[in-house]
């Protein structure tokens, strides 16, 4: 469904990704883990068009999308939830969801209604400002806002960052709930063990390249991966 093929990318004159390749299949969760500075978030930004690949290809359903504008990426079915500034704090939940659908030209009521049905806590607080939500609820709102466009692929950057362990567990459950809707997920996660535990496929990045790629369970059971990247 989504493939990154031999991609080099970076910021200004600083190269971050070096000949990186990976794939995301329909309906799966793939998790990118690795040390800080390995290039995990850069992968998402390159796929979403916030960065253009210097070399290589980004393909979605067989079509080249490398270098496309983010608004065009959204329209073809790829959503993105950044690590920070992923909701409008001064707007209500309802207003946030409607902002997520500004690129649609049809009635938003049915899709927002379905999201409220799937995530009832958002409906209960639909008139509340986003800034009043807990950290976990804000992340759930960020997921739901991206889902208003009904993407087939959702890119999620560090969903548990800064959250208490119990709240992080709730967010991981929400990631699985989004995946249960049929949305494929490419996720960057700092908590490598928990991220891999809910994933089908895992990629360990190091210095801008893929050091290990395997089924997530296999990576969790790999002694070398555990020693080098998962804290033993």
C-alpha positions in Angstrom: 0.0 0.0 0.0 2.7 2.5 1.1 6.4 2.1 0.2 9.5 4.1 0.9 12.2 3.0 -1.4 15.9 3.9 -1.1 15.1 7.4 0.3 17.5 10.1 1.2 16.0 13.0 3.0 16.9 15.7 5.6 16.7 19.4 6.6 18.6 22.0 4.7 22.1 20.6 4.0 21.8 18.1 6.8 21.1 14.5 5.6 19.0 12.4 8.1 17.7 9.5 6.0 20.2 7.4 4.1 19.0 4.9 1.5 16.0 4.0 3.7 13.4 1.5 2.6 10.2 0.2 4.3 6.7 -0.8 3.5 3.2 -0.6 5.1 0.6 -3.1 4.1 -3.2 -2.5 4.1 -4.7 -2.8 7.5 -1.5 -3.3 9.5 0.3 -1.3 12.2 4.0 -0.7 11.6 6.1 0.8 14.3 9.3 2.8 13.8 11.6 2.6 16.8 15.3 3.5 17.5 17.4 6.0 19.3 16.9 9.8 19.3 18.1 11.3 16.1 17.7 8.1 14.1 15.3 9.7 11.6 12.0 8.2 12.7 10.0 11.4 12.6 11.8 12.4 9.4 10.3 9.3 7.7 6.8 10.5 8.5 7.5 14.1 7.4 8.9 12.8 4.1 5.9 10.6 3.5 3.5 13.4 4.3 5.2 15.9 2.1 6.5 18.2 4.8 10.0 17.2 3.5 10.8 16.2 -0.1 13.0 13.2 -0.6 16.4 14.1 -2.0 16.6 10.7 -3.7 14.5 7.5 -3.9 10.8 7.1 -4.1 7.7 7.3 -1.9 4.8 5.4 -3.4 1.2 5.0 -2.4 -0.9 2.4 -4.1 1.8 2.2 -6.8 1.8 6.0 -7.5 4.7 8.3 -6.8 3.9 10.8 -4.0 7.3 12.0 -3.0 7.4 15.7 -3.0 3.6 16.2 -3.2 2.1 18.9 -1.0 0.6 17.8 2.3 -2.9 19.0 1.4 -2.7 16.7 -1.7 -1.4 13.8 0.4 -4.5 14.2 2.7 -6.8 14.2 -0.3 -5.5 10.9 -1.6 -6.0 9.1 1.7 -3.1 9.7 4.1 -3.5 11.5 7.4 -0.9 12.7 9.9 -0.9 13.3 13.6 2.2 15.2 14.7 3.7 14.8 18.1 3.0 18.4 19.2 0.4 21.1 18.2 -2.0 18.4 17.0 -5.2 20.0 18.1 -6.5 23.6 18.3 -6.5 24.2 22.0 -8.9 27.2 21.9 -11.5 25.4 19.8 -14.1 23.0 21.1 -13.9 19.3 20.3 -16.7 19.7 17.7 -14.9 22.6 16.1 -11.6 20.6 16.0 -13.4 17.8 14.2 -14.9 20.2 11.7 -11.5 21.7 11.0 -10.3 18.2 10.3 -12.7 18.0 7.4 -12.2 21.4 5.7 -10.9 19.7 2.6 -14.1 17.7 2.2 -17.0 19.1 0.1 -19.7 16.8 1.5 -21.7 16.8 4.7 -19.6 16.2 7.8 -22.4 15.1 10.0 -22.4 11.4 9.2 -18.6 10.9 9.7 -18.5 13.0 12.8 -21.5 11.0 14.2 -19.6 7.8 13.5 -16.5 9.1 15.3 -18.6 10.1 18.3 -20.1 6.6 18.3 -16.7 5.1 18.2 -15.2 7.4 20.8 -18.1 8.4 23.2 -15.8 10.4 25.5 -15.5 13.0 22.7 -19.2 13.3 22.2 -19.7 13.8 26.0 -17.2 16.7 25.8 -18.1 18.0 22.4 -18.7 21.5 23.6 -15.5 21.6 25.8 -12.4 23.5 24.7 -9.6 21.2 23.7 -7.3 22.8 26.2 -9.5 21.4 29.0 -8.9 17.8 28.0 -6.5 15.4 29.6 -3.3 14.4 27.7 -4.9 11.1 26.6 -8.1 12.8 25.5 -6.2 15.3 23.5 -4.4 12.6 21.7 -7.7 10.8 21.0 -9.1 14.1 19.6 -6.0 14.4 17.4 -6.6 10.9 16.0 -10.3 11.6 15.5 -9.6 14.9 13.8 -7.4 13.1 11.3 -10.0 10.4 10.8 -12.6 13.0 9.6 -11.0 12.7 6.2 -11.4 8.9 6.4 -7.8 8.1 5.5 -6.7 4.6 4.6 -3.3 5.4 6.2 -2.6 7.3 9.3 0.9 8.5 10.3 1.3 9.0 14.0 4.3 10.6 15.6 5.1 9.7 19.3 1.6 9.2 20.6 2.7 8.4 24.1 5.2 11.2 24.5 4.9 13.0 27.8 2.1 10.9 29.1 1.9 9.0 32.4 2.1 5.2 32.0 -1.7 4.6 32.5 -2.6 7.3 30.1 -0.1 6.0 27.6 -1.8 2.6 27.8 -5.1 4.3 27.0 -3.6 6.0 24.0 -2.2 2.7 22.7 -5.7 1.2 23.1 -7.0 4.1 21.0 -4.4 3.4 18.3 -5.6 -0.1 18.1 -9.2 1.1 18.0 -8.3 3.3 15.0 -6.7 0.3 13.3 -9.8 -1.7 14.0 -11.6 0.7 11.7 -9.5 -0.6 8.9 -6.9 2.2 8.9 -3.3 1.2 8.4 -1.0 2.9 10.8 2.7 3.9 10.5 3.7 5.0 14.0 6.8 6.4 15.6 7.1 5.5 19.2 9.6 6.3 22.0 8.3 3.4 24.2 9.7 0.8 21.8 8.4 -2.3 23.7 4.8 -1.0 24.0 4.8 0.3 20.5 6.0 -3.0 19.0 3.6 -5.0 21.3 0.5 -3.5 19.5 2.1 -3.6 16.0 2.3 -6.2 13.2 5.6 -5.1 11.8 8.6 -3.2 13.3 11.5 -1.3 11.9 14.5 -0.3 14.0 16.2 2.8 12.7 19.7 3.8 13.4 21.6 6.8 11.9 19.0 7.2 9.2 18.8 3.7 7.9 16.9 0.5 8.8 19.0 -1.6 11.1 16.4 -4.3 11.6 13.0 -5.1 10.0 10.8 -8.0 11.0 7.5 -9.0 12.5 7.1 -6.9 15.7 7.0 -10.1 17.8 10.2 -11.3 16.3 11.9 -8.0 17.1 10.7 -8.1 20.7 12.2 -11.6 21.0 15.5 -10.8 19.3 18.2 -10.6 22.0 20.5 -8.3 20.0 17.6 -5.9 19.3 16.6 -6.0 22.9 20.2 -5.3 24.1 20.9 -2.5 21.7 17.6 -0.7 21.3 15.0 -1.9 23.9 16.9 -1.5 27.1 17.9 -5.1 27.6 
